[in-house]
Amino acid sequence: MTHTRFAFIKAQWHADIVDRALDGFCDTIPANQVDVFDVPGAFEIPLLARDLAATGKYDAVVCAAFVVDGGIYRHDFVAQAVVDGLMRAGLDTGVPVLSVSLTPHQYQETDHHNEIYRTHFVEKGKEAANAALGIIAARAKVAKAA
């Protein structure tokens, strides 16, 4: 019997917040079914997601990042590029690639905001786990009907 395997990619910008998504994911998916990969930032995620999906080892790839307005670059451009890249990786490989990449409109590096987003990322990680299980089940149903 084979176990479902997942790849989980985390951007290291704001790792103290982003890593909570993995905590939430592993509340639903056993950690021994998850291979974890760290990348420098959100922009690096789609390439690795595509590479991991193309290996055929994973039933789904989940990607987490926190893209905030740094004042120098357009964070909305980065967020859009990441989401587009993740969609393309999934469509090109046929492996579900899910996003827990959040771009808040109002973020300040305060203890209060950091705690809010840490908690939010745990919830988003749980949602990603349920979405991964749901799309895997739906695709299995389609394959069985074919």
N, C-alpha and C positions, 0 to 999 in steps of 0.2 A: 504494500500500500504506500503510495507516495503522498507526502504532505505538501500542502500549498506553501509556496515560498514567495516572499516579498522582498523587494529592495526598498530601502528607505534612505533618501538623500536629504541631507540637512545643510543649509547654508550656514556658514560660521559668523556672518554679521549678526549681531544680537543673539549669539548662541544661547545665552541664558534664558531667552524667551523662546527661540525656535526649537530648542531641544525638548521643550515641554510637549510639542506635538508628538514626538516619539513616545513619550510617557503615555499620552492618551491613546495612541495607536496600540501600544502593547497592553493596555487595559482590556482590549478586545482580542487581539491577535497575540498568541504566545511568542515571547521574545526569541525563542529558539527557531522560529520560522521567519525571522527578519534579519537580513544582512544590512548593516548600516554603513553609509558612505558619507563623508564630510567633504564639502567643497568650499572654496573661499567665500563666494557670495551667490546671490540668486542668478546672476547672469550666466554662471557656469553650470547650472543645473540641467538645462535641456540636453546638452551634448552628452553628459554622463547618463541621463535618463534614457536617451536613445541607445547608447552603447550597452547599458545593462539590459534593456528590453530585448535587444537584438541577440543576446546570448542564448535566449530560450530557457534560461534557468528560473525565470521569475513569472509568476502568474499575474503580478501587478507591480508597478513601480510607483511609490508615493514620494512626493517632493515637498519639502517645507522651507519657507523663507519668509523673512520680514523685511519688506522694502519700504523704507521711510524716506521722506523728503530731507535730503542732506543739505539743501540750500545751494548746492553747486550744480548738481545734475537733475535732470527731470525724472523723478522717481516713477511717474506714470509711464514714461517711455520704457524704463527697465521692466516694470511689472507687465506691461503689454507684451514685450518681447519674450519674457519668460513664459507667460501663459500660452502665447502662440507657439513657442518652441515645444512646450510640453504636449500640446494638442498634436502637433506635427509628429513628434516622437511616437505617440500612441498610434496614430493613423498609419505611419510608415511601417511600424513593426507589427501591428495587430495585437499589441500587449497594452492593457489599460495603464495609462499614466495619469495619476491623480495629483491634484495640487492642493497644498495647504500653504499657499503663498499669499500672504495678506499684505495689503497696502492701505494703512489707515490714513484718513484725511487729516486728522489732528493727533499727532504724537509728540510728546515731550518726554525727554529722558528724566523722568522723575520717578521716585519710588512708587507713587500712586499709579501712574500709567504703566510702569513695568509690571506691577502685580496684576493689573487688569489684563494685559496682553499675555502674561504667563498662563493665567487661568483660561483665557480664551483659546490659546494654542492647545491646551489639554483637550478641551471640548472639540476643537477642529480635528485633532488627531483621532479622537473616537469616531467622529463623523467620517473621516477618511477610511478608517478600518471598516466601518459598515458599508461605505460606498464600494470599497474594493471587494468585499465579500458579495455584495449585491450584483456587481457587474460580472464577477466570475460566475456566479450562479446563473445569471441571465444568459451569458454566452454559452454555458454548458447546456442549457435548455435548448437554445437555438441549434447547437451542434447535434444534439440528440434528435431533434426534429428533422434535421436535414437528411 
